[in-house]
Amino acid sequence: MGKSKLDVKREYLNKEKCLSEARRLLRDGAVTGMNEKQLAGEIYFHAAAFYFCEKVRFMPRLREHAYIIDLDDGGDTLMRKAAYAAVWKLAGLKRRRR
C-alpha cells in the first residue's frame, strides 16, 4: 500500500502485459484506489511516451520522466488520468485502408 515504482519495459507496449502487471500490483496490494484498467493505462502511457520519444529523438525530458512509472494510491491527477485513458483507447483503433 502506498507508492510503487516500475521501470519502463518494452513489453509494456503490449496492453495484455500491462493488464497482467496491473493485476499483480493489485493482488499484492502494492497500489490501491485504482482499478485494473486505470493502472494498466498508466503503465502503457509511460511505455508509449518513453519509446516514442526514443524513436523520434524528441523531447528528451519527457523521455527521462517517462522511464520511471510512479504509481500512487488513487492514481494521478485528473488531467493525467484522462491522457492515460485517451492513449489507451487510441492505441486500439485500427487504421482504415483507402
C-alpha positions in Angstrom: 0.0 0.0 0.0 1.3 3.4 -0.9 3.6 4.1 -3.8 5.1 1.7 -6.3 7.7 2.3 -8.9 8.3 0.4 -12.1 11.0 0.8 -14.7 9.6 1.1 -18.3 10.0 -2.1 -20.3 9.4 -2.7 -24.0 6.8 -5.4 -23.1 4.6 -2.6 -21.6 3.8 -1.6 -25.2 1.6 -4.7 -25.1 -1.8 -4.0 -23.4 -2.1 -7.5 -22.2 1.2 -7.3 -20.4 0.1 -4.0 -18.8 -3.1 -5.6 -17.6 -1.2 -8.6 -16.2 1.2 -6.2 -14.3 -1.8 -4.2 -13.0 -3.4 -7.4 -11.8 -0.2 -8.4 -10.0 0.2 -5.0 -8.3 -3.5 -5.0 -7.2 -3.3 -8.6 -5.9 -0.1 -7.8 -4.0 -1.7 -4.7 -2.5 1.1 -2.5 -3.9 -1.3 0.1 -5.2 -4.9 0.8 -4.1 -7.6 3.1 -5.2 -7.3 2.4 -8.9 -8.9 -0.3 -11.0 -7.0 -2.7 -13.2 -7.7 -0.7 -16.4 -6.6 2.6 -14.9 -3.4 1.1 -13.6 -2.7 -0.6 -16.9 -3.4 2.6 -18.8 -0.8 4.5 -16.7 1.8 1.8 -17.3 1.0 1.7 -21.0 1.2 5.5 -21.3 4.6 5.7 -19.8 5.9 3.0 -22.1 4.4 4.6 -25.2 5.8 8.1 -24.3 9.2 6.7 -23.5 9.6 4.6 -26.6 8.0 7.2 -28.9 10.5 9.9 -27.6 13.4 7.5 -28.0 12.4 6.6 -31.6 11.9 10.1 -32.9 14.6 11.6 -30.6 12.1 14.1 -29.4 11.5 15.7 -26.0 14.4 14.2 -24.0 13.0 15.5 -20.7 9.6 13.7 -21.3 11.6 10.5 -22.1 13.5 10.9 -18.9 10.4 11.4 -16.9 8.5 8.5 -18.5 11.2 6.0 -17.7 10.1 5.6 -14.1 6.5 4.8 -13.6 5.4 6.2 -10.3 2.1 4.6 -9.2 0.5 6.3 -6.3 -2.6 5.1 -4.4 -5.7 6.6 -6.0 -3.9 7.4 -9.3 -2.6 10.6 -10.8 -4.2 14.0 -11.4 -7.4 14.1 -13.3 -5.8 15.5 -16.4 -3.1 12.8 -16.5 -5.8 10.1 -15.9 -7.6 11.5 -18.9 -4.5 11.4 -21.0 -3.7 7.8 -20.0 -7.3 6.7 -20.9 -7.1 8.5 -24.2 -3.8 6.9 -25.3 -5.1 3.5 -24.2 -8.2 3.9 -26.3 -6.5 5.4 -29.3 -3.9 2.7 -29.3 -6.7 0.2 -30.0 -8.0 1.9 -33.1 -7.3 0.4 -36.5 -6.4 2.4 -39.5 -8.8 2.5 -42.4 -7.4 1.3 -45.7 -8.0 3.6 -48.6 
